[in-house]
Amino acid sequence: MTEQTQLIPGNSLITNTPEEGRQLAVKMARLVIKLTQPDADVRDKLRPVYAEDAAMLIAIGQTVATEFATIAQANNYWR
């Protein structure tokens, strides 16, 4: 990843629906992982490790949940 990587796609947390917000949260979490480990080959090698580790999968879910909470608040919880 380069310095020009946009960690908030479109530079906005505003979405039309909660579903779009959830999709944005997943995308943002994936971007953080790519930024943290920029080598695609290393990420591919690690995937089987976390794919079978319940604690790691829960941690991934928590990361997405945190991103989603931020997006939901930015959208005034779609009120």
N, C-alpha and C positions, 0 to 999 in steps of 0.2 A: 504494500500500500504506500502511496505517496502522501506528501504533506497536503495535497489537494483533495484527499479523500473526504467526502462529505459524510459525516457521521449522522447527520439528520437529513435524510433524503428530501430534496426540495427546500431545505432550510426552514421547515415549518413542522410543528407538531399538530397543526389543525387538520382534522379529518372530518368527513361528512357523517360518518357512522361509527359506532363502537367496533364493528367488524373491521373497517378500514384502520381504525386505531390499533386493533390487535395485530393486524398484518404489519403495520408500521413498527410496532414493538418488536416483533420477530425479526424484521429486517434490521432494525437498529442493534439488536443483540448479536446478530450474525456479523454485522460490520465491526463491532467491538472485538469479537473473536478473531476476525481477519486482521484487524489492526494489531492485536496482541501477538498473534502468530502469523506473520505475513507469508510464510513459506507454505504454499499449497500442498507440497509433498508431505511435509511434517503433519499438517492438519489431516491429510488422508490417512497417514499412519496411525494417528491418535484416535481417529473415529471409532475403530473397533473396540478400543479400550473403554471410552466413555459410553459407547452404545450398550455395553453389558454391565455397567456399574450404576446401580440404582441411585446412589448418593450423587453421582455426577449428573445424572439425568434430572434429579430434583433440583440441583443447583442451576441447571440451564433453565428450568421452568421458573425458578425464582428470579433469575435475571430478566426473563421476558415479562414476568409479573411486575417487576419494579419499573421497567420501561413503560409498560401499559398504564400503570398508576400515574406516571408523570404525564403521559399523553392524555389520559382521561381528565386530569385536573386542568390541563391546558385547554381542553375543550369544554370546560365547565360541565363535565360529566354528561355531555350531549343534551343539556336542557334547552 
